[in-house]
Amino acid sequence: MSKTVKILSIDGGGVRGVIPARVMQELEKRANKPLSELFDFFVGTSTGGILALGATAPDAQGKPLYTAEQGVRFFFDYGHRLFPTHWWLGLRQLWTYKYSSQPLKQLLAERFHDLKLGQALKPTIITTYATNLARPKVFKSWDPYDSQQLMREVARATAAAPTFFEPVVLQNRHYQVTLVDGGVFANNPAMCGLSDAHKQNANLDLEDFFVVSLGAGETEYGFAKRRITHWGAIQWMMELRILHMFIDGSIDAVSYQLNELLLDGHFYRIQTHLSDALSPMDDSRNIPALLKVGDALVKEQSITLDKIVDHLLNN
């Protein structure tokens, strides 16, 4: 069997990121190898971007700095610091960002120290959106300019969800950008990963690529025709669940595209459904329950995970 270029993509999702983190832990456990030895490319958005950087950050010996299990612990160790649950924060969000960025800056400094993006063990792609340019800014570890950015700053930028955290300004000789969460345009960054990996391996056909895409849970908000037939702008704006519909719709669109592009058995989407109670991306009280959702997903998808590991080890 020919060698394939293997890509791991991780969705954004705030505290819901503990779900893909649990799947990453299971892949590493079943393969008995670190993720950086199993995959050739990593791509992540928001919390998924932090997990992607955690999987590719090197220690002093050039080995993975963190295990996937430590990625799961990340949410339990830091979730309550990042997303405190004071009642007045919801009111604060009406006129400024909801949470202070200081805890996020501190924990990312503790986690990534002074490592630069170019030091990633494998090619790593992190999505953000540049508000001053009104277009996506995708950081690539192999890019001459992006590679000099600190991992901790790129991680903070991809996690700077509008209304939750303040934007991040990064600059070098080539650009100055004001950045927010990459989920603005690519909460499921799998297509970004495939397109950049293909560009880096232009001599290969699409049949030579293998993509594993990890979701952070999706909700099941539906609207019957009889309910929305006569809605105008005010009704659409007042229905906050519409935001979830837009986000989940764009996530599913990427999965549809990859299913159409890649060969059978070369694209796997590991995703689960969430109840209304577990859908908030910033309720740190849900982390234990979300981990149980991840445990159930691993059990439910056990056969699929075995197929993925088999392909990773034998190609």
Secondary structure, 3 states (H helix, E strand, C coil): CCCCEEEEEECCCHHHHHHHHHHHHHHHHHHCCCHHHHCCEEEEECHHHHHHHHHHCECCCCCECCCHHHHHHHHHHHHHHHCCCCCCHHHHCCCCCCCCCHHHHHHHHHHHCCCEHHHCCCCEEEEEEECCCCEEEEEECCCCCHHHCEHHHHHHHHCCCCCCCCCEEEECCCCEEEEEECHHHHCCCHHHHHHHHHHHCCCCCHHHEEEEEECCCECCCCCCHHHHCCCCHHHHHHCCHHHHHHHHHHHHHHHHHHHHHCCCCCEEEECCECCHHHCCCCCHHHHHHHHHHHHHHHHHCHHHHHHHHHHHHHC
